[in-house]
């Protein structure tokens, strides 16, 4: 099965991201949509625009986006 030019271009972009160190395993800062409430629950937004619900007890751990798999960092969010 031959790949289309579009499929090949997407693969090239993904390989370049990996080579440049910009892979999904490199944590990116998540946007905190809502500060943690009294229970420590907060909502984060991934760069892919997916919304993730997290608990403050996981602050020192990395969270992965459910939609794209990107590693998210929100450790220094208030």
WOSUL-V462734 format. One record per residue. N is the residue number from 1. RES is the residue in one letter. BURIAL is # if it has 24 or more other ideal C-beta (glycine too) atoms within 12 Angstrom, else .. D_LAST is the distance of its C-alpha to the last C-alpha in whole Angstrom. Layout:
# WOSUL-V462734
N_RES_BURIAL_D_LAST + N_RES_BURIAL_D_LAST
This chain:
# WOSUL-V462734
1_X_._51 + 2_X_._50 + 3_X_._47 + 4_X_._46 + 5_X_._45 + 6_X_._42 + 7_X_._41 + 8_X_._42 + 9_X_._40 + 10_X_._37 + 11_X_._37 + 12_X_._38 + 13_X_._34 + 14_X_._33 + 15_X_._35 + 16_X_._34 + 17_X_._30 + 18_X_._31 + 19_X_._33 + 20_X_._30 + 21_X_._28 + 22_X_._26 + 23_X_._26 + 24_X_._24 + 25_X_._23 + 26_X_._22 + 27_X_._18 + 28_X_#_17 + 29_X_._13 + 30_X_#_12 + 31_X_._11 + 32_X_#_9 + 33_X_._12 + 34_X_._10 + 35_X_._7 + 36_X_._8 + 37_X_._11 + 38_X_._13 + 39_X_._14 + 40_X_._11 + 41_X_._12 + 42_X_#_10 + 43_X_#_12 + 44_X_#_12 + 45_X_#_15 + 46_X_#_17 + 47_X_._19 + 48_X_._22 + 49_X_._21 + 50_X_._21 + 51_X_._18 + 52_X_#_17 + 53_X_._16 + 54_X_#_14 + 55_X_._13 + 56_X_#_10 + 57_X_._13 + 58_X_._13 + 59_X_._10 + 60_X_._13 + 61_X_._15 + 62_X_#_16 + 63_X_#_16 + 64_X_#_19 + 65_X_#_20 + 66_X_._23 + 67_X_._24 + 68_X_._25 + 69_X_._24 + 70_X_#_21 + 71_X_#_19 + 72_X_#_15 + 73_X_#_13 + 74_X_#_9 + 75_X_._9 + 76_X_._6 + 77_X_#_4 + 78_X_._0
